[in-house]
């Protein structure tokens, strides 16, 4: 039987959970998950919206802050949840500093800037600074989308010493730009005399949505269905290994910086015909993170098999990547991934509006 600790200790991948709830903080569920091997937490507006709609755990806080406008109220609730989750993960964060030189690699909790800022560079920078200060914990990560407008915000935030989770990455080309933004940010931090060991970042590559989009463009029975998302991940991991070995990066690492680990997100299987761990078992590799929703995490604990990974062996990785060259003319992957980014931004904005509507209704209900 596989365990989350084995995933980390034996295979070098950090299992995070893609969920945060006030009731998990109140009843000890998150603390239990951490004891079982969860090493980080991610969140987004959809997750907060579901938690607000399905739990009474927020009622007292909503009542106490009902004088705030809805956006300010949400931010207050989210900051409190993330701060408390950071405290639960503090032991992991502290232990990872002395764990084979990993320099606070784990124990992070992510809080996203408003999705309405995805095309607003300066607004994103201001929000990242404010949220990082409001949470006030060394193990908070601020999520910034990898839109064209988000790239300079990523650089500025890292340069200011803010931990950054770069989210909504769908293409290899955009991932290369994210890596460049990360290098520029750490270089700016070094020039400012900041402690590079204290600045952490992950690059969140969204996986399953790629197969959903590509499969719709391929005929029934096409053997490439359900393979393109993992092929992109294999290419991204190869780019990561190559980039970490370049002189501009090794110079930063020699001065104490930690690598920007690739994080595999959206790893629940959307097509019920596919294996429920298609985007977990095949994507195990050192110096990576897989953030899983609760059901996927449970499935991994039940029947996970990290030996199926496509990423560790260069030959298997190259074989997986080869499918990408066969897609044209049926699939223009650049068009697909650009559309996925646009849809991702729009979906997160819609979830945010839904969240605010849910919260407004809860304010009325708790008066």
SERORO-702986 format. One record per residue (C-alpha): residue number from 1; x negated, y, z negated; residue in one letter. Coordinates in pm, whole numbers. Example, Ala and Ser with C-alpha at 12.3 -4.5 7.8 and 13.67 -1.06 7.14 Angstrom:
REM residues 2
site n=1 | c1=-1230 | c2=-450 | c3=-780 | res=A;
site n=2 | c1=-1367 | c2=-106 | c3=-714 | res=S;
END
This chain:
REM residues 367
site n=1 | c1=0 | c2=0 | c3=0 | res=X;
site n=2 | c1=-139 | c2=337 | c3=101 | res=X;
site n=3 | c1=-153 | c2=634 | c3=-137 | res=X;
site n=4 | c1=-192 | c2=1006 | c3=-94 | res=X;
site n=5 | c1=-515 | c2=993 | c3=-293 | res=X;
site n=6 | c1=-653 | c2=737 | c3=-47 | res=X;
site n=7 | c1=-560 | c2=964 | c3=242 | res=X;
site n=8 | c1=-783 | c2=1230 | c3=89 | res=X;
site n=9 | c1=-1057 | c2=1028 | c3=-83 | res=X;
site n=10 | c1=-1109 | c2=770 | c3=192 | res=X;
site n=11 | c1=-1004 | c2=949 | c3=510 | res=X;
site n=12 | c1=-1074 | c2=1315 | c3=428 | res=X;
site n=13 | c1=-726 | c2=1449 | c3=507 | res=X;
site n=14 | c1=-533 | c2=1662 | c3=257 | res=X;
site n=15 | c1=-163 | c2=1579 | c3=224 | res=X;
site n=16 | c1=48 | c2=1891 | c3=160 | res=X;
site n=17 | c1=424 | c2=1911 | c3=127 | res=X;
site n=18 | c1=640 | c2=2137 | c3=341 | res=X;
site n=19 | c1=894 | c2=2234 | c3=79 | res=X;
site n=20 | c1=933 | c2=2457 | c3=-224 | res=X;
site n=21 | c1=1234 | c2=2481 | c3=-454 | res=X;
site n=22 | c1=1298 | c2=2650 | c3=-786 | res=X;
site n=23 | c1=1454 | c2=2331 | c3=-925 | res=X;
site n=24 | c1=1136 | c2=2139 | c3=-838 | res=X;
site n=25 | c1=945 | c2=2389 | c3=-1047 | res=X;
site n=26 | c1=1194 | c2=2374 | c3=-1332 | res=X;
site n=27 | c1=1232 | c2=1996 | c3=-1356 | res=X;
site n=28 | c1=869 | c2=1897 | c3=-1296 | res=X;
site n=29 | c1=918 | c2=1744 | c3=-949 | res=X;
site n=30 | c1=636 | c2=1948 | c3=-796 | res=X;
site n=31 | c1=405 | c2=1863 | c3=-1086 | res=X;
site n=32 | c1=483 | c2=1493 | c3=-1033 | res=X;
site n=33 | c1=408 | c2=1519 | c3=-662 | res=X;
site n=34 | c1=75 | c2=1682 | c3=-742 | res=X;
site n=35 | c1=-9 | c2=1398 | c3=-981 | res=X;
site n=36 | c1=73 | c2=1156 | c3=-700 | res=X;
site n=37 | c1=-172 | c2=1327 | c3=-465 | res=X;
site n=38 | c1=-1 | c2=1624 | c3=-299 | res=X;
site n=39 | c1=-273 | c2=1888 | c3=-261 | res=X;
site n=40 | c1=-88 | c2=2193 | c3=-129 | res=X;
site n=41 | c1=250 | c2=2347 | c3=-46 | res=X;
site n=42 | c1=384 | c2=2526 | c3=259 | res=X;
site n=43 | c1=709 | c2=2716 | c3=293 | res=X;
site n=44 | c1=907 | c2=2913 | c3=551 | res=X;
site n=45 | c1=1239 | c2=3100 | c3=569 | res=X;
site n=46 | c1=1431 | c2=2785 | c3=667 | res=X;
site n=47 | c1=1306 | c2=2607 | c3=354 | res=X;
site n=48 | c1=1399 | c2=2897 | c3=128 | res=X;
site n=49 | c1=1741 | c2=2927 | c3=294 | res=X;
site n=50 | c1=1817 | c2=2560 | c3=230 | res=X;
site n=51 | c1=1698 | c2=2583 | c3=-130 | res=X;
site n=52 | c1=1915 | c2=2887 | c3=-197 | res=X;
site n=53 | c1=2221 | c2=2730 | c3=-36 | res=X;
site n=54 | c1=2195 | c2=2393 | c3=-213 | res=X;
site n=55 | c1=2076 | c2=2484 | c3=-562 | res=X;
site n=56 | c1=2210 | c2=2681 | c3=-856 | res=X;
site n=57 | c1=1854 | c2=2719 | c3=-990 | res=X;
site n=58 | c1=1830 | c2=3072 | c3=-848 | res=X;
site n=59 | c1=2154 | c2=3204 | c3=-997 | res=X;
site n=60 | c1=2006 | c2=3358 | c3=-1311 | res=X;
site n=61 | c1=1726 | c2=3530 | c3=-1118 | res=X;
site n=62 | c1=1974 | c2=3659 | c3=-858 | res=X;
site n=63 | c1=2191 | c2=3797 | c3=-1135 | res=X;
site n=64 | c1=1894 | c2=3962 | c3=-1305 | res=X;
site n=65 | c1=1780 | c2=4136 | c3=-986 | res=X;
site n=66 | c1=2115 | c2=4205 | c3=-822 | res=X;
site n=67 | c1=2040 | c2=4578 | c3=-804 | res=X;
site n=68 | c1=1776 | c2=4513 | c3=-535 | res=X;
site n=69 | c1=1860 | c2=4521 | c3=-166 | res=X;
site n=70 | c1=1877 | c2=4174 | c3=-13 | res=X;
site n=71 | c1=1530 | c2=4170 | c3=145 | res=X;
site n=72 | c1=1365 | c2=4296 | c3=-173 | res=X;
site n=73 | c1=1559 | c2=4040 | c3=-375 | res=X;
site n=74 | c1=1445 | c2=3756 | c3=-150 | res=X;
site n=75 | c1=1087 | c2=3871 | c3=-174 | res=X;
site n=76 | c1=1109 | c2=3882 | c3=-553 | res=X;
site n=77 | c1=1248 | c2=3527 | c3=-564 | res=X;
site n=78 | c1=993 | c2=3394 | c3=-315 | res=X;
site n=79 | c1=700 | c2=3560 | c3=-490 | res=X;
site n=80 | c1=810 | c2=3410 | c3=-823 | res=X;
site n=81 | c1=846 | c2=3060 | c3=-672 | res=X;
site n=82 | c1=509 | c2=3080 | c3=-499 | res=X;
site n=83 | c1=334 | c2=3221 | c3=-807 | res=X;
site n=84 | c1=471 | c2=2942 | c3=-1024 | res=X;
site n=85 | c1=382 | c2=2680 | c3=-764 | res=X;
site n=86 | c1=30 | c2=2824 | c3=-751 | res=X;
site n=87 | c1=5 | c2=2766 | c3=-1125 | res=X;
site n=88 | c1=113 | c2=2403 | c3=-1081 | res=X;
site n=89 | c1=-153 | c2=2357 | c3=-811 | res=X;
site n=90 | c1=-422 | c2=2544 | c3=-1006 | res=X;
site n=91 | c1=-585 | c2=2224 | c3=-1132 | res=X;
site n=92 | c1=-622 | c2=2097 | c3=-775 | res=X;
site n=93 | c1=-761 | c2=2433 | c3=-668 | res=X;
site n=94 | c1=-1012 | c2=2440 | c3=-953 | res=X;
site n=95 | c1=-1122 | c2=2078 | c3=-901 | res=X;
site n=96 | c1=-1173 | c2=2122 | c3=-526 | res=X;
site n=97 | c1=-1445 | c2=2380 | c3=-584 | res=X;
site n=98 | c1=-1689 | c2=2119 | c3=-714 | res=X;
site n=99 | c1=-1558 | c2=1838 | c3=-493 | res=X;
site n=100 | c1=-1847 | c2=1771 | c3=-256 | res=X;
site n=101 | c1=-1893 | c2=2143 | c3=-192 | res=X;
site n=102 | c1=-1539 | c2=2189 | c3=-62 | res=X;
site n=103 | c1=-1518 | c2=2541 | c3=-206 | res=X;
site n=104 | c1=-1156 | c2=2564 | c3=-322 | res=X;
site n=105 | c1=-1037 | c2=2375 | c3=-18 | res=X;
site n=106 | c1=-703 | c2=2267 | c3=-166 | res=X;
site n=107 | c1=-443 | c2=2366 | c3=-421 | res=X;
site n=108 | c1=-294 | c2=2639 | c3=-201 | res=X;
site n=109 | c1=67 | c2=2753 | c3=-172 | res=X;
site n=110 | c1=171 | c2=2942 | c3=142 | res=X;
site n=111 | c1=404 | c2=3242 | c3=157 | res=X;
site n=112 | c1=507 | c2=3378 | c3=495 | res=X;
site n=113 | c1=530 | c2=3743 | c3=592 | res=X;
site n=114 | c1=873 | c2=3840 | c3=721 | res=X;
site n=115 | c1=939 | c2=3672 | c3=1058 | res=X;
site n=116 | c1=1075 | c2=4006 | c3=1176 | res=X;
site n=117 | c1=712 | c2=4128 | c3=1182 | res=X;
site n=118 | c1=588 | c2=3866 | c3=1430 | res=X;
site n=119 | c1=533 | c2=4130 | c3=1700 | res=X;
site n=120 | c1=419 | c2=4405 | c3=1461 | res=X;
site n=121 | c1=46 | c2=4402 | c3=1385 | res=X;
site n=122 | c1=35 | c2=4687 | c3=1135 | res=X;
site n=123 | c1=353 | c2=4576 | c3=962 | res=X;
site n=124 | c1=208 | c2=4226 | c3=924 | res=X;
site n=125 | c1=-115 | c2=4360 | c3=775 | res=X;
site n=126 | c1=73 | c2=4573 | c3=524 | res=X;
site n=127 | c1=299 | c2=4281 | c3=426 | res=X;
site n=128 | c1=3 | c2=4044 | c3=388 | res=X;
site n=129 | c1=-174 | c2=4287 | c3=156 | res=X;
site n=130 | c1=140 | c2=4346 | c3=-50 | res=X;
site n=131 | c1=239 | c2=3980 | c3=-87 | res=X;
site n=132 | c1=-115 | c2=3868 | c3=-171 | res=X;
site n=133 | c1=-130 | c2=4129 | c3=-446 | res=X;
site n=134 | c1=221 | c2=4057 | c3=-575 | res=X;
site n=135 | c1=161 | c2=3684 | c3=-614 | res=X;
site n=136 | c1=-171 | c2=3764 | c3=-779 | res=X;
site n=137 | c1=-314 | c2=3412 | c3=-766 | res=X;
site n=138 | c1=-640 | c2=3304 | c3=-599 | res=X;
site n=139 | c1=-467 | c2=3000 | c3=-448 | res=X;
site n=140 | c1=-193 | c2=3175 | c3=-252 | res=X;
site n=141 | c1=-216 | c2=3172 | c3=128 | res=X;
site n=142 | c1=-31 | c2=3428 | c3=336 | res=X;
site n=143 | c1=123 | c2=3284 | c3=651 | res=X;
site n=144 | c1=76 | c2=3495 | c3=963 | res=X;
site n=145 | c1=206 | c2=3379 | c3=1304 | res=X;
site n=146 | c1=-43 | c2=3324 | c3=1585 | res=X;
site n=147 | c1=133 | c2=3563 | c3=1820 | res=X;
site n=148 | c1=-71 | c2=3800 | c3=2032 | res=X;
site n=149 | c1=14 | c2=4072 | c3=1781 | res=X;
site n=150 | c1=-66 | c2=3845 | c3=1489 | res=X;
site n=151 | c1=-427 | c2=3776 | c3=1592 | res=X;
site n=152 | c1=-571 | c2=4115 | c3=1485 | res=X;
site n=153 | c1=-367 | c2=4096 | c3=1164 | res=X;
site n=154 | c1=-530 | c2=3760 | c3=1089 | res=X;
site n=155 | c1=-875 | c2=3911 | c3=1135 | res=X;
site n=156 | c1=-796 | c2=4212 | c3=917 | res=X;
site n=157 | c1=-641 | c2=4002 | c3=639 | res=X;
site n=158 | c1=-936 | c2=3763 | c3=623 | res=X;
site n=159 | c1=-1175 | c2=4056 | c3=628 | res=X;
site n=160 | c1=-991 | c2=4195 | c3=325 | res=X;
site n=161 | c1=-1044 | c2=3869 | c3=138 | res=X;
site n=162 | c1=-688 | c2=3739 | c3=184 | res=X;
site n=163 | c1=-638 | c2=3364 | c3=229 | res=X;
site n=164 | c1=-451 | c2=3305 | c3=556 | res=X;
site n=165 | c1=-240 | c2=3021 | c3=688 | res=X;
site n=166 | c1=-216 | c2=3088 | c3=1063 | res=X;
site n=167 | c1=118 | c2=2948 | c3=1174 | res=X;
site n=168 | c1=312 | c2=2879 | c3=1496 | res=X;
site n=169 | c1=20 | c2=2755 | c3=1707 | res=X;
site n=170 | c1=143 | c2=2557 | c3=2008 | res=X;
site n=171 | c1=-139 | c2=2567 | c3=2265 | res=X;
site n=172 | c1=-510 | c2=2491 | c3=2281 | res=X;
site n=173 | c1=-572 | c2=2832 | c3=2436 | res=X;
site n=174 | c1=-405 | c2=3013 | c3=2149 | res=X;
site n=175 | c1=-586 | c2=2794 | c3=1899 | res=X;
site n=176 | c1=-919 | c2=2902 | c3=2053 | res=X;
site n=177 | c1=-812 | c2=3265 | c3=1999 | res=X;
site n=178 | c1=-720 | c2=3186 | c3=1639 | res=X;
site n=179 | c1=-1066 | c2=3043 | c3=1578 | res=X;
site n=180 | c1=-1219 | c2=3360 | c3=1721 | res=X;
site n=181 | c1=-995 | c2=3573 | c3=1496 | res=X;
site n=182 | c1=-1108 | c2=3366 | c3=1196 | res=X;
site n=183 | c1=-1477 | c2=3412 | c3=1279 | res=X;
site n=184 | c1=-1424 | c2=3787 | c3=1325 | res=X;
site n=185 | c1=-1240 | c2=3808 | c3=993 | res=X;
site n=186 | c1=-1507 | c2=3623 | c3=794 | res=X;
site n=187 | c1=-1779 | c2=3826 | c3=965 | res=X;
site n=188 | c1=-1601 | c2=4144 | c3=854 | res=X;
site n=189 | c1=-1571 | c2=4004 | c3=502 | res=X;
site n=190 | c1=-1941 | c2=3925 | c3=496 | res=X;
site n=191 | c1=-2026 | c2=4276 | c3=617 | res=X;
site n=192 | c1=-1811 | c2=4416 | c3=335 | res=X;
site n=193 | c1=-2002 | c2=4210 | c3=79 | res=X;
site n=194 | c1=-1711 | c2=3979 | c3=-6 | res=X;
site n=195 | c1=-1755 | c2=3633 | c3=-156 | res=X;
site n=196 | c1=-1703 | c2=3402 | c3=142 | res=X;
site n=197 | c1=-1653 | c2=3099 | c3=-81 | res=X;
site n=198 | c1=-1330 | c2=3254 | c3=-210 | res=X;
site n=199 | c1=-1165 | c2=3304 | c3=132 | res=X;
site n=200 | c1=-968 | c2=3006 | c3=260 | res=X;
site n=201 | c1=-778 | c2=2956 | c3=585 | res=X;
site n=202 | c1=-593 | c2=2687 | c3=776 | res=X;
site n=203 | c1=-472 | c2=2690 | c3=1135 | res=X;
site n=204 | c1=-125 | c2=2534 | c3=1160 | res=X;
site n=205 | c1=-75 | c2=2351 | c3=1489 | res=X;
site n=206 | c1=292 | c2=2266 | c3=1547 | res=X;
site n=207 | c1=320 | c2=1913 | c3=1679 | res=X;
site n=208 | c1=655 | c2=1740 | c3=1729 | res=X;
site n=209 | c1=826 | c2=2031 | c3=1904 | res=X;
site n=210 | c1=583 | c2=1992 | c3=2194 | res=X;
site n=211 | c1=706 | c2=1640 | c3=2266 | res=X;
site n=212 | c1=1069 | c2=1752 | c3=2241 | res=X;
site n=213 | c1=1005 | c2=2016 | c3=2508 | res=X;
site n=214 | c1=783 | c2=1806 | c3=2736 | res=X;
site n=215 | c1=998 | c2=1492 | c3=2717 | res=X;
site n=216 | c1=1290 | c2=1692 | c3=2856 | res=X;
site n=217 | c1=1084 | c2=1759 | c3=3171 | res=X;
site n=218 | c1=973 | c2=1399 | c3=3228 | res=X;
site n=219 | c1=1196 | c2=1124 | c3=3372 | res=X;
site n=220 | c1=1335 | c2=842 | c3=3160 | res=X;
site n=221 | c1=1083 | c2=565 | c3=3126 | res=X;
site n=222 | c1=781 | c2=789 | c3=3189 | res=X;
site n=223 | c1=499 | c2=648 | c3=2974 | res=X;
site n=224 | c1=378 | c2=997 | c3=2887 | res=X;
site n=225 | c1=690 | c2=1070 | c3=2684 | res=X;
site n=226 | c1=604 | c2=1098 | c3=2317 | res=X;
site n=227 | c1=229 | c2=1127 | c3=2383 | res=X;
site n=228 | c1=166 | c2=1489 | c3=2481 | res=X;
site n=229 | c1=195 | c2=1643 | c3=2134 | res=X;
site n=230 | c1=-66 | c2=1409 | c3=1988 | res=X;
site n=231 | c1=-283 | c2=1457 | c3=2297 | res=X;
site n=232 | c1=-282 | c2=1831 | c3=2228 | res=X;
site n=233 | c1=-376 | c2=1766 | c3=1866 | res=X;
site n=234 | c1=-664 | c2=1547 | c3=1981 | res=X;
site n=235 | c1=-784 | c2=1827 | c3=2207 | res=X;
site n=236 | c1=-745 | c2=2079 | c3=1925 | res=X;
site n=237 | c1=-946 | c2=1864 | c3=1686 | res=X;
site n=238 | c1=-1221 | c2=1827 | c3=1945 | res=X;
site n=239 | c1=-1227 | c2=2206 | c3=1986 | res=X;
site n=240 | c1=-1244 | c2=2243 | c3=1609 | res=X;
site n=241 | c1=-1548 | c2=2013 | c3=1583 | res=X;
site n=242 | c1=-1719 | c2=2193 | c3=1869 | res=X;
site n=243 | c1=-1647 | c2=2539 | c3=1728 | res=X;
site n=244 | c1=-1765 | c2=2453 | c3=1376 | res=X;
site n=245 | c1=-2102 | c2=2355 | c3=1522 | res=X;
site n=246 | c1=-2161 | c2=2686 | c3=1701 | res=X;
site n=247 | c1=-2419 | c2=2924 | c3=1568 | res=X;
site n=248 | c1=-2178 | c2=3204 | c3=1477 | res=X;
site n=249 | c1=-1986 | c2=2963 | c3=1255 | res=X;
site n=250 | c1=-2281 | c2=2774 | c3=1106 | res=X;
site n=251 | c1=-2428 | c2=3107 | c3=999 | res=X;
site n=252 | c1=-2112 | c2=3181 | c3=802 | res=X;
site n=253 | c1=-2102 | c2=2830 | c3=656 | res=X;
site n=254 | c1=-2464 | c2=2861 | c3=546 | res=X;
site n=255 | c1=-2362 | c2=3170 | c3=348 | res=X;
site n=256 | c1=-2088 | c2=2985 | c3=163 | res=X;
site n=257 | c1=-1787 | c2=3014 | c3=393 | res=X;
site n=258 | c1=-1556 | c2=2717 | c3=421 | res=X;
site n=259 | c1=-1427 | c2=2591 | c3=751 | res=X;
site n=260 | c1=-1085 | c2=2689 | c3=879 | res=X;
site n=261 | c1=-921 | c2=2350 | c3=861 | res=X;
site n=262 | c1=-670 | c2=2243 | c3=1126 | res=X;
site n=263 | c1=-328 | c2=2180 | c3=972 | res=X;
site n=264 | c1=-75 | c2=1960 | c3=1148 | res=X;
site n=265 | c1=275 | c2=2105 | c3=1098 | res=X;
site n=266 | c1=618 | c2=2004 | c3=1225 | res=X;
site n=267 | c1=517 | c2=1641 | c3=1176 | res=X;
site n=268 | c1=860 | c2=1488 | c3=1118 | res=X;
site n=269 | c1=967 | c2=1281 | c3=1418 | res=X;
site n=270 | c1=1252 | c2=1448 | c3=1605 | res=X;
site n=271 | c1=1331 | c2=1159 | c3=1843 | res=X;
site n=272 | c1=1483 | c2=866 | c3=1650 | res=X;
site n=273 | c1=1352 | c2=628 | c3=1916 | res=X;
site n=274 | c1=995 | c2=708 | c3=1810 | res=X;
site n=275 | c1=808 | c2=577 | c3=1508 | res=X;
site n=276 | c1=887 | c2=788 | c3=1205 | res=X;
site n=277 | c1=515 | c2=841 | c3=1139 | res=X;
site n=278 | c1=413 | c2=912 | c3=1498 | res=X;
site n=279 | c1=271 | c2=1250 | c3=1397 | res=X;
site n=280 | c1=110 | c2=1131 | c3=1074 | res=X;
site n=281 | c1=-57 | c2=792 | c3=1125 | res=X;
site n=282 | c1=-217 | c2=899 | c3=1452 | res=X;
site n=283 | c1=-345 | c2=1235 | c3=1325 | res=X;
site n=284 | c1=-566 | c2=1142 | c3=1029 | res=X;
site n=285 | c1=-914 | c2=1294 | c3=1036 | res=X;
site n=286 | c1=-1167 | c2=1453 | c3=800 | res=X;
site n=287 | c1=-1131 | c2=1824 | c3=723 | res=X;
site n=288 | c1=-766 | c2=1835 | c3=829 | res=X;
site n=289 | c1=-433 | c2=1888 | c3=654 | res=X;
site n=290 | c1=-96 | c2=1731 | c3=727 | res=X;
site n=291 | c1=196 | c2=1917 | c3=571 | res=X;
site n=292 | c1=494 | c2=1683 | c3=556 | res=X;
site n=293 | c1=858 | c2=1732 | c3=462 | res=X;
site n=294 | c1=973 | c2=1518 | c3=173 | res=X;
site n=295 | c1=1123 | c2=1239 | c3=387 | res=X;
site n=296 | c1=808 | c2=1204 | c3=595 | res=X;
site n=297 | c1=592 | c2=1202 | c3=283 | res=X;
site n=298 | c1=807 | c2=924 | c3=139 | res=X;
site n=299 | c1=781 | c2=729 | c3=465 | res=X;
site n=300 | c1=403 | c2=759 | c3=458 | res=X;
site n=301 | c1=391 | c2=626 | c3=102 | res=X;
site n=302 | c1=608 | c2=334 | c3=211 | res=X;
site n=303 | c1=436 | c2=228 | c3=533 | res=X;
site n=304 | c1=163 | c2=472 | c3=628 | res=X;
site n=305 | c1=-135 | c2=337 | c3=821 | res=X;
site n=306 | c1=-422 | c2=585 | c3=867 | res=X;
site n=307 | c1=-623 | c2=327 | c3=1064 | res=X;
site n=308 | c1=-400 | c2=411 | c3=1364 | res=X;
site n=309 | c1=-560 | c2=754 | c3=1397 | res=X;
site n=310 | c1=-648 | c2=884 | c3=1742 | res=X;
site n=311 | c1=-879 | c2=1150 | c3=1607 | res=X;
site n=312 | c1=-1171 | c2=989 | c3=1425 | res=X;
site n=313 | c1=-1321 | c2=798 | c3=1717 | res=X;
site n=314 | c1=-1442 | c2=1019 | c3=2006 | res=X;
site n=315 | c1=-1349 | c2=754 | c3=2264 | res=X;
site n=316 | c1=-992 | c2=724 | c3=2136 | res=X;
site n=317 | c1=-966 | c2=1101 | c3=2115 | res=X;
site n=318 | c1=-1085 | c2=1140 | c3=2475 | res=X;
site n=319 | c1=-840 | c2=873 | c3=2592 | res=X;
site n=320 | c1=-554 | c2=1056 | c3=2419 | res=X;
site n=321 | c1=-651 | c2=1392 | c3=2567 | res=X;
site n=322 | c1=-663 | c2=1248 | c3=2920 | res=X;
site n=323 | c1=-284 | c2=1253 | c3=2946 | res=X;
site n=324 | c1=-287 | c2=1634 | c3=2955 | res=X;
site n=325 | c1=-457 | c2=1637 | c3=3296 | res=X;
site n=326 | c1=-179 | c2=1424 | c3=3445 | res=X;
site n=327 | c1=115 | c2=1649 | c3=3361 | res=X;
site n=328 | c1=110 | c2=1889 | c3=3658 | res=X;
site n=329 | c1=315 | c2=1948 | c3=3865 | res=X;
site n=330 | c1=599 | c2=1798 | c3=3661 | res=X;
site n=331 | c1=506 | c2=1997 | c3=3350 | res=X;
site n=332 | c1=335 | c2=2335 | c3=3324 | res=X;
site n=333 | c1=207 | c2=2309 | c3=2968 | res=X;
site n=334 | c1=121 | c2=2680 | c3=2950 | res=X;
site n=335 | c1=482 | c2=2769 | c3=3030 | res=X;
site n=336 | c1=610 | c2=2515 | c3=2778 | res=X;
site n=337 | c1=390 | c2=2633 | c3=2492 | res=X;
site n=338 | c1=460 | c2=3000 | c3=2561 | res=X;
site n=339 | c1=831 | c2=2925 | c3=2547 | res=X;
site n=340 | c1=785 | c2=2729 | c3=2226 | res=X;
site n=341 | c1=607 | c2=3023 | c3=2065 | res=X;
site n=342 | c1=886 | c2=3261 | c3=2169 | res=X;
site n=343 | c1=1150 | c2=3016 | c3=2047 | res=X;
site n=344 | c1=960 | c2=2961 | c3=1722 | res=X;
site n=345 | c1=948 | c2=3333 | c3=1651 | res=X;
site n=346 | c1=1318 | c2=3365 | c3=1734 | res=X;
site n=347 | c1=1412 | c2=3060 | c3=1523 | res=X;
site n=348 | c1=1223 | c2=3186 | c3=1219 | res=X;
site n=349 | c1=1386 | c2=3528 | c3=1257 | res=X;
site n=350 | c1=1728 | c2=3362 | c3=1280 | res=X;
site n=351 | c1=1652 | c2=3155 | c3=969 | res=X;
site n=352 | c1=1548 | c2=3472 | c3=790 | res=X;
site n=353 | c1=1876 | c2=3643 | c3=876 | res=X;
site n=354 | c1=2062 | c2=3329 | c3=763 | res=X;
site n=355 | c1=1865 | c2=3336 | c3=438 | res=X;
site n=356 | c1=1956 | c2=3699 | c3=374 | res=X;
site n=357 | c1=2323 | c2=3626 | c3=442 | res=X;
site n=358 | c1=2313 | c2=3329 | c3=203 | res=X;
site n=359 | c1=2146 | c2=3541 | c3=-61 | res=X;
site n=360 | c1=2396 | c2=3823 | c3=-19 | res=X;
site n=361 | c1=2680 | c2=3575 | c3=-71 | res=X;
site n=362 | c1=2507 | c2=3437 | c3=-380 | res=X;
site n=363 | c1=2476 | c2=3788 | c3=-525 | res=X;
site n=364 | c1=2852 | c2=3831 | c3=-490 | res=X;
site n=365 | c1=2923 | c2=3485 | c3=-633 | res=X;
site n=366 | c1=2704 | c2=3535 | c3=-942 | res=X;
site n=367 | c1=2842 | c2=3875 | c3=-1044 | res=X;
END
